[in-house]
């Protein structure tokens, strides 16, 4: 189940930064943000939790931008507007989910995100 989107006046959680990995490390399938080199389980749990929170925050933020883009693409004032079916095809969503994302994006654009939750994919 999706977690509620923070209100505009609430500060966003700032998890640990995601650092880019060197090309050599990224090519090693066992390497993941240097977690495999952490031997202390407490430190491993702490860093893995930080990364989990960072990825969740990044995914939530990216979803908000998807919703905003969907709302903008579906705007009836655009001469090149897209239908929910077109948006669904581009984003690899169901049409119903595209409709919900368009509405969520409209809410975000209005600044009306109080009490809103991100749409659950179907």
C-alpha positions as MATLAB code, in Angstrom:
seq = 'XXXXXXXXXXXXXXXXXXXXXXXXXXXXXXXXXXXXXXXXXXXXXXXXXXXXXXXXXXXXXXXXXXXXXXXXXXXXXXXXXXXXXXXXXXXXXXXXXXXXXXXXXXXXXXXXXXXXXXXXXX';
ca = [
       0.000    0.000    0.000;
       1.339    3.437   -0.851;
       2.324    5.805    1.897;
       0.745    9.257    2.033;
       2.548   11.949    0.117;
       4.014   14.599    2.455;
       2.124   17.868    2.503;
       3.745   20.788    0.723;
       4.508   22.556    4.022;
       6.146   19.487    5.598;
       9.848   19.000    5.045;
      10.783   15.990    2.951;
      12.811   13.247    4.555;
      16.405   13.636    3.443;
      17.863   10.130    3.482;
      21.480    9.235    2.916;
      22.758   10.423   -0.451;
      22.966    7.944   -3.275;
      26.510    8.094   -4.517;
      27.414    7.082   -8.036;
      29.549    3.999   -8.176;
      32.722    3.748  -10.247;
      32.296    1.859  -13.516;
      34.530   -0.984  -12.301;
      32.375   -1.508   -9.206;
      29.098   -1.272  -11.118;
      30.257   -4.012  -13.500;
      30.695   -6.452  -10.586;
      27.255   -8.069  -10.005;
      28.081   -8.713   -6.338;
      28.927   -5.038   -5.687;
      26.134   -2.852   -4.395;
      27.023    0.533   -2.919;
      29.925   -1.138   -1.105;
      27.544   -3.002    1.230;
      29.364   -6.286    0.639;
      32.508   -4.854    2.226;
      30.802   -3.895    5.518;
      31.552   -6.622    8.041;
      29.898   -5.190   11.151;
      26.206   -6.227   11.040;
      25.162   -3.061   12.892;
      26.893   -0.853   10.363;
      25.521   -2.974    7.514;
      21.971   -2.651    8.835;
      22.382    1.111    9.253;
      23.763    1.680    5.741;
      21.316   -0.727    4.090;
      18.441    1.043    5.870;
      19.739    4.428    4.694;
      19.861    3.163    1.129;
      16.370    1.664    1.397;
      14.990    5.000    2.600;
      16.867    6.866   -0.129;
      15.511    4.583   -2.857;
      11.957    4.861   -1.492;
      12.193    8.653   -1.336;
      13.608    8.751   -4.876;
      10.843    6.455   -6.154;
       8.131    8.542   -4.457;
       9.543   11.758   -5.907;
       9.880   10.231   -9.375;
       6.254    9.055   -9.181;
       5.149   12.596   -8.390;
       6.980   13.835  -11.490;
       5.328   11.058  -13.538;
       1.932   12.222  -12.291;
       2.697   15.856  -13.076;
       3.865   14.926  -16.576;
       0.752   12.787  -17.122;
      -1.484   15.665  -16.034;
       0.335   18.076  -18.323;
       0.116   15.679  -21.267;
      -3.622   15.180  -20.678;
      -4.346   18.905  -20.269;
      -7.351   19.680  -22.508;
      -5.849   23.109  -23.301;
      -2.962   21.443  -25.168;
      -3.457   21.030  -28.891;
      -1.326   17.876  -28.721;
      -2.901   16.442  -25.570;
      -2.850   12.709  -25.035;
      -5.661   10.445  -23.963;
      -5.279    8.305  -20.846;
      -4.875    5.324  -23.186;
      -1.970    7.054  -24.958;
      -0.341    7.961  -21.645;
      -0.837    4.414  -20.378;
       0.856    3.006  -23.459;
       3.855    5.356  -23.158;
       4.323    4.704  -19.427;
       3.437    0.991  -19.586;
       0.499    1.470  -17.230;
      -3.103    0.335  -17.384;
      -5.532    2.944  -18.650;
      -7.246    3.078  -15.252;
      -3.917    3.744  -13.518;
      -3.112    6.457  -16.080;
      -6.424    8.171  -15.269;
      -5.623    8.077  -11.549;
      -2.107    9.402  -12.170;
      -3.507   12.264  -14.265;
      -5.824   13.201  -11.387;
      -3.002   12.885   -8.857;
      -0.827   15.087  -11.066;
      -3.574   17.676  -11.316;
      -3.839   17.708   -7.528;
      -0.086   18.192   -7.251;
      -0.122   21.009   -9.799;
      -2.903   22.748   -7.857;
      -0.911   22.297   -4.677;
      -3.792   20.261   -3.318;
      -1.903   17.255   -1.992;
      -3.331   17.339    1.552;
      -4.669   13.959    2.449;
      -3.781   12.579   -0.987;
      -1.997    9.308   -1.404;
      -0.125    8.137   -4.436;
      -2.204    5.858   -6.638;
      -1.572    2.160   -6.166;
      -0.669    0.390   -9.390;
      -3.217   -2.193  -10.424;
];
